[in-house]
């Protein structure tokens, strides 16, 4: 896809970029206190169309941005959006669990703030040929990085029934995983899956009538599960969380926007461990090496308010958590 086509897909009739960053003001508020130093480095590990990044750079004129995204189309758009800040920006196409390699390649050690917005970008959802949306008929692709070898169609047409059940249960929390997997295996023997509309039909027919008409799209859980499987999203998140925490300098802040319970549970557990002393319970005095290295900046998971959800329905499921480093890394903890 050429640059002009990418810009067309991401813009309205007036040329403005069609993207509404989730909980933008709150994220700027949470991260900016860490970015006042002249050498401050902010990492946006899921850059997307750079809405959060542009706001962070505007609010913090001394900050330098490292923007990471696996989606080459998104990076092209982000580069245009961030032109006014070009001297303070490094953009890298990579998975966010490659954070250590990206920072090492740039000669950076510890950084001052990080953001991971784990949701699909507007660009990915709205480009029909990407196959992320179940409401329109499109090729079953679902790759965030078009260089990746395996599409959703590949998974549907080659995975065993047992593997399909595992994917749907683990990543979609689909209670009818076995019924759906059986239907997929039966239908692919008749004709391989290539488009989303046929998959939606098969899923819908496999579900009990009460579920089909019980509210919510019947294919939502299956599409989520396939997307996570194709892109290795939870494995990548498991790699990102410890690396991001380890890279923060004292006073540094890390914020994560999650959009479903599987992601949010991983973030919650990681942050809980980081903000908890490592000493046994009821120890009268906690030795310094065992003291927590982080403190929470949010009380549980914060959610967008009603006004934001009304203006941007895609924000409805967002959950924001953030922590701050208060003690240096303990190499032998």
Rosetta blueprint (number, residue, H / E / L):
1 X L
2 X L
3 X H
4 X H
5 X H
6 X H
7 X H
8 X H
9 X H
10 X L
11 X E
12 X L
13 X L
14 X L
15 X L
16 X L
17 X E
18 X L
19 X L
20 X L
21 X L
22 X L
23 X L
24 X H
25 X H
26 X H
27 X H
28 X H
29 X H
30 X H
31 X H
32 X H
33 X L
34 X L
35 X L
36 X L
37 X L
38 X L
39 X L
40 X L
41 X E
42 X E
43 X E
44 X E
45 X L
46 X L
47 X L
48 X L
49 X L
50 X L
51 X H
52 X H
53 X H
54 X H
55 X H
56 X H
57 X H
58 X H
59 X H
60 X L
61 X L
62 X L
63 X L
64 X E
65 X E
66 X E
67 X E
68 X E
69 X E
70 X L
71 X L
72 X H
73 X H
74 X H
75 X H
76 X H
77 X H
78 X H
79 X H
80 X H
81 X H
82 X L
83 X H
84 X H
85 X H
86 X H
87 X H
88 X H
89 X E
90 X E
91 X E
92 X E
93 X E
94 X L
95 X L
96 X H
97 X H
98 X H
99 X H
100 X H
101 X H
102 X H
103 X H
104 X H
105 X H
106 X L
107 X L
108 X L
109 X L
110 X L
111 X E
112 X E
113 X E
114 X E
115 X E
116 X E
117 X E
118 X L
119 X L
120 X L
121 X L
122 X H
123 X H
124 X H
125 X H
126 X H
127 X L
128 X H
129 X H
130 X H
131 X L
132 X L
133 X L
134 X L
135 X L
136 X L
137 X L
138 X L
139 X E
140 X L
141 X L
142 X L
143 X L
144 X L
145 X L
146 X L
147 X L
148 X L
149 X L
150 X L
151 X L
152 X H
153 X H
154 X H
155 X H
156 X H
157 X H
158 X H
159 X L
160 X L
161 X H
162 X H
163 X H
164 X H
165 X H
166 X H
167 X H
168 X H
169 X H
170 X H
171 X H
172 X H
173 X L
174 X L
175 X L
176 X L
177 X H
178 X H
179 X H
180 X H
181 X H
182 X H
183 X H
184 X H
185 X H
186 X H
187 X H
188 X H
189 X H
190 X H
191 X L
192 X L
193 X L
194 X L
195 X E
196 X H
197 X H
198 X H
199 X H
200 X H
201 X H
202 X H
203 X H
204 X H
205 X H
206 X H
207 X L
208 X L
209 X H
210 X H
211 X H
212 X H
213 X L
214 X L
215 X L
216 X L
217 X L
218 X L
219 X L
220 X H
221 X H
222 X H
223 X H
224 X H
225 X H
226 X H
227 X H
228 X H
229 X H
230 X H
231 X H
232 X L
233 X H
234 X H
235 X H
236 X H
237 X H
238 X H
239 X H
240 X H
241 X H
242 X H
243 X H
244 X H
245 X H
246 X H
247 X H
248 X E
249 X E
250 X E
251 X E
252 X E
253 X E
254 X E
255 X E
256 X E
257 X E
258 X E
259 X L
260 X L
261 X H
262 X H
263 X H
264 X H
265 X H
266 X H
267 X H
268 X H
269 X H
270 X H
271 X H
272 X H
273 X H
274 X H
275 X L
276 X L
277 X L
278 X L
279 X L
280 X L
281 X L
282 X L
283 X L
284 X L
285 X L
286 X L
287 X L
288 X H
289 X H
290 X H
291 X L
292 X L
293 X L
294 X E
295 X E
296 X E
297 X L
298 X L
299 X L
300 X L
301 X L
302 X E
303 X L
304 X L
305 X L
306 X H
307 X H
308 X H
309 X H
310 X H
311 X H
312 X L
313 X H
314 X H
315 X H
316 X L
317 X L
318 X L
319 X E
320 X E
321 X E
322 X E
323 X E
324 X E
325 X E
326 X L
327 X L
328 X L
329 X L
330 X L
331 X L
332 X L
333 X L
